[in-house]
Amino acid sequence: MTPGSQLLLSKGIPPRLPEVLYERGRLLQCLNRAETASLTLICAAAGFGKTTLLTQWYQQRQQQGDAIGWLSLEKSDNAPRLFAYYLLDVLRPLYQGWSSTFSDADIREQPDALSLFLIELINQLHYCPHPIYLVIDDYQNIYHSEINNGMSYLLNHAPPSLHIIIGSRCRPKFELSRLQMQEQLIEIGDGELRFSLAEAQNYITHAMTIPVHKWDIQHLVTMTEGWIAGMKIAALATERRPDTQYLAKELNVRSQTLTRYLEEVVFSPLPAEVFSFLMQTSILNRLTPGLCNAVTGQNNGAEMLGWIARNNLFITAVDESNFWFRYHPLIRDALFSRLQQSPRLYINQLHERASHWFAAEQQWPEAVRHALAAGKPIAHHAEVSAQYLAEEGDIETMVRWRHHFPVHLGTSQIELQLNLAWALAHRFRFNDAHQLLDTIEVWVTKNDKPLPHSTWVKLRVVRGICEAFADNISGSIKIVEPLLQEIPCGDVWVDGLVCNILSFCHLAALRPQQALDVQLYVAGNHEESRNMFVNVYRAFVLAQGHLRQGNLQEAQYLTSQTLHYAEPYSDANTSSGATLAPILAAIAWEHGEVERIDDLLRPRLKMIDDFSPPEGLSRCYIVLARQALLRGEYDDSESLLIHAEQLAAQRGWTRALAPLLAERLTLALKTGNKSRAENLLHQLQQLAQQSHADQNSFIDGYWVLSQSRFMLAMHDDFAAAERLYPLVNAQEHCGEWLSAVYSRLLLSIALWRADQKDLAASVCKPALQWAVQQNLLRSLLDMGPELFLLLNHLHDQQTPQDTFTYVIHQIRSLLAATEMNIPPKPIEAPQLKLTEREHQTLHLIAEGHPNKSIARSLGISTETVKWHLKHLYEKLQANNRTQAVNQARKLKLLS
């Protein structure tokens, strides 16, 4: 019996597609380019959807009538003669012009059998008049050099009609450089295969019968890093529970489904020495050959990391030079879980080796982390580690480790304790920070030996930081302003702390220019290698100053550059990102770049909650609330604001509470809830009355602005204008130009409604010029339809020579580029008529049912469900399910 008679027929057809299938249009379109290339290579680790994608594309091309074949490979196919038989069997039905001798060939057992077969194959296909597509899946099972050499030969001499598409977990050992130079190679890697947030939302929505909040999906995407198998496992586990909060929680090393998948699909096929290396190095957050050698006690770190990278074992380079790597978090956790079955003494030994290596490299935080994990004392690393953590802005780690640091005070411990007090202040644990500072000052008073000058300045500035973050701005200024005379104090890091917190206080006191001027004391005095946190905070106060002055371009440039420097390897889990990202999100919102906001804020929300200063916290949640409102998600919008208010209240941040309450009042007015708006206005008034003298002007601004908005909602237009005039003057006097632009625009709308058209036109002209210069799209849109009438009035007043005509033209062009320039006419429930089937569909989507579930419930096809949804969206003026449900609730259609 020949090998050709023993072929498994099932290898010639693609596997069955899953019941819940998400069609990935962008990747299918990319695969369509295979018709122009000799080889299309899809290479990624297990679970990235390679086979599913290839199957979808195979079926799509087959339906189009293309000649396409499929071959699934196993390790048992790693024999040249058998491989040739499979190729022949798959290709035979795709071309009618084979010679009978070739089509029925008996491939003999001889050294060059595969080469001879491939030469004849190339010759046979030379005259083929139509394209032939050959899909080969799971090519990682082929490692025979004769097969790889044969495939290289086939690809380099392939006739124009032959297009090979390969799916593999690792890069095949082909000679691909010639194909690349000839533009005959298309590659799709794990970067392209990962689920984006939009794709994950689409998949989860259709895969689960219970509704899932988009934040949970965002968290899942972050946790899995877009790994499709991980998302599927989480969805399967959550389906068994009634609460979707388990979506991400179920995906951990205790998940039996995940453990079983990794054991069977990823770990089991590995050579024993590779799996041992993976387990030993799973204690590390990042890897480099020398570190791996130190931990494993071997000298094969570079070789092992190279093998792991070539075989796509969930490893990622974290620097451009490919010197440092990291494992996928889920894989690392699973490996470490396996390692924990080893004796504790052995694991401690691995940590101790890692600690020694990091200490020798003077990478103190990781040296300390591994020393603690090994159960070793860290007193000899404590001071230098704390300073390093402070300079890097790793506040959380310092606060978490503080109980392991020496607690007794002495001359050598003062710097360490000051760094801990600094960290506690930045973690907003004011009582703990105050207590520690008091203890230090008592010790200094009793000690005869004076502190070094830089240490004395540091003691004072940390006290000032604590006061500032506790919202005692005037108290902080009294402490810190005299310290300007001490700069330079002998420590550039301390110099930076002094200037940054004083700038912070000036911003809180509505003095943006003074905040910028303070930074001149340290201009050009930067030690990049040790001033990460100081530089980030300097960028924060400078960007805030420029933003307040209406210079969005400078604020955006400065913030983007610094964030890129602080987070060079896309790690959003830092205090740097929590500090800077809200500024970029606010600018993105103002410019109408709404799609950027989720990427900037969602992955960083936990860090923003924990580390962002008052203005960053309020700015973040106001932007997210406005984005939710734009999507029609009214309940989510209010929930976001309330969450931020609770954090601000816990910390005593009235300067964060004021803008949040003002935003919630605006939300209430936009949704027609005037009684709630009035209640919030009363809360703002109380806040203004209870505030310290140095907070009054800041909070009063929001109180007056909110009062004016409420008056406009109540059609008390003259009164609103009277309240806004002094606010505009005050804002312009202190240089708060961005706020002044918005207030001027609102004042002009109040005057327009009060029939003071010419005065309205005069008032708004400076604001419109600024809006054009800085692309203040959202501020313009917030003014509503009256702005269009006002623009028409202004246009009629101009002469052809008037330069302001250009400004009007620019604003019209700016607004015309959006679909929000003409607000839709409000729907009235009595005029809205839904069919019975539309009512049924509406209730089912409100309960979170996907299309398939609705179809089963109503006994109709999914296409009919889509047809009903289309009509529902049109009638409810909605773009998606969430907007439709929110609109229906507003109109009381779901009672």
Buried (B, 14 or more C-beta within 10 A) or exposed (E): EEBBEEBEEEBBBBEEEEEBEBEBEEBBEBBBEBEEBBBBBBBBBBBBBBBBBBBBBBEBBBEEEBBBBBBBBEEEBBBBBBBBBBBBBBBBEBBEEBEEEBBEBEBEEEEEBBBBBBBBBBEBBEEBEEBBBBBBBBBBBBEBEBBBBBBBBBBBBBBEBBBBBBBBBBBBBBEBEEBEEEEBBBBBBBEBBBBEBEBBBBBBBBBBEBBBEBBBBBBBBBBBBBBBBBBBBBBBBBBEEEEBEBBBBBBBBEBEBBBEBBEEBBBEBBEEEBBBBBBBBBBBEEBBBBBBBBBBEBEBBEEBBEBBBEBBBBBBBBEEEEEBBBBBBBBBBBBBBBBEEEEEEEBBBBBBBBBBBBBEBEBBBBBBBBBBBBEBEBEEBBBBBBBBBBBBBBBBBBBBBBEBBBEEBEEEBBBBBBBBBBBBBBBBBBEBBBEBBEBBEEBBEEEEEEBBEBBBBBBBBBBBBBBBBBBBBBBBBEBBBEBEEBBEBEBBBBBBBBBBBBBBBBBBBBBBEBBBEBBEBBEEEBEEEBBBBBBBBBBBBBBBBBBBBBBBEBBBEBBBEBBEBBBEEEEBEBBBBBBBBBBBBBBBBBBBBBEBBBBBBBBBBEBBBBBBBBBBBBBBBBBBBBBBBBBBBBEBBBBBBEBBBEBBEEBBBBBBBBBBBBBBBBBBBBBEBBEBBBBBBEBBBEBBEEBEEBBEBBBBBBBBBBBBBBBBBBEBBBBBBBBBBEBBEBBBEBBBBBBBBBBBBBBBBBBBBBEBBEBBBBBBBBBBBBBBBBBBBBBBBBBEEBBBBBBEBBBEBBEEEEEBBEBBEBBBEBBEEEEEBEEEEEBEEEEEEBEEBBBBBBBBBBBBBBBBBBBEBBEBEBEBBEBBBEBBBEBBBBEEBBBBBBBBBBBEBEE
